[in-house]
Amino acid sequence: VQLQASGGGLVQAGGSLRLSCAAAGNIVSVNGMNWYRQAPGKQREVVARISRSGSDVYADSVKGRFTISRDNAKNTAYLQMSTLNPEDTAVYYCNADIYTGGRWGDYWGQGTLVTVSS
């Protein structure tokens, strides 16, 4: 099983980006899908979470600016980021709880870099 994160890049403050996280492989079911980020010199922090049913939770720092969504048919999660500011600069990682037949596992993507210029 692999998680492939994409969509990062360089954007000016106030701009928007949409990240994608696609799970592929021997997948039976995907439960919670999450986005984390790690800024230079800081610990990794959770940004947003979404359950299989679509219930979502956000870090206070991104509420009202970021929206997490998912397409269960595609085993893909998205993170729509708007009104970006330089403090959002980080490597963004996706994470998911995946059932491969026999066991649930916690999987991580490779990360995608988001850089917000002032």
C-alpha positions, -999 to 999 in steps of 0.1 A, spaced: 0 0 0 13 35 -9 0 70 -2 10 95 -28 7 131 -18 8 158 -45 -2 194 -52 24 213 -33 43 243 -47 52 279 -43 23 304 -38 21 340 -28 5 350 5 -33 351 1 -32 324 -26 -46 289 -27 -35 254 -33 -51 220 -34 -33 190 -21 -43 154 -30 -35 121 -13 -42 89 -32 -40 55 -16 -31 26 -39 -24 -10 -35 -41 -40 -19 -68 -19 -2 -100 -33 12 -111 -2 30 -98 32 41 -110 46 74 -97 80 87 -76 101 64 -55 130 78 -32 158 68 -2 168 89 25 194 84 60 200 96 75 234 93 113 238 95 125 234 130 91 225 143 73 193 153 49 177 130 13 188 137 -21 176 126 -39 200 102 -71 183 94 -88 149 98 -118 133 80 -136 102 88 -149 77 62 -184 92 67 -170 127 61 -169 141 96 -140 166 97 -119 183 123 -94 211 119 -65 227 138 -74 261 151 -47 277 129 -64 266 97 -101 268 106 -121 287 80 -92 286 55 -86 249 48 -111 223 38 -105 186 39 -126 163 17 -124 128 3 -136 105 -25 -140 71 -11 -144 55 -46 -109 68 -54 -94 63 -20 -83 99 -22 -83 128 2 -79 164 -6 -69 195 13 -81 228 -2 -60 256 13 -70 292 9 -59 325 22 -24 311 27 2 329 48 39 324 53 32 305 85 16 278 64 50 270 48 57 233 56 60 198 42 25 184 42 20 147 49 -10 126 44 -18 97 67 -45 71 66 -58 41 84 -61 13 58 -74 -22 59 -56 -45 35 -74 -78 44 -65 -93 78 -53 -61 95 -56 -24 98 -24 -4 93 -13 33 97 2 45 64 21 78 56 27 95 23 61 110 13 51 146 19 47 175 -4 63 209 1 42 240 4 60 274 3 41 306 9 60 338 0 52 371 16 
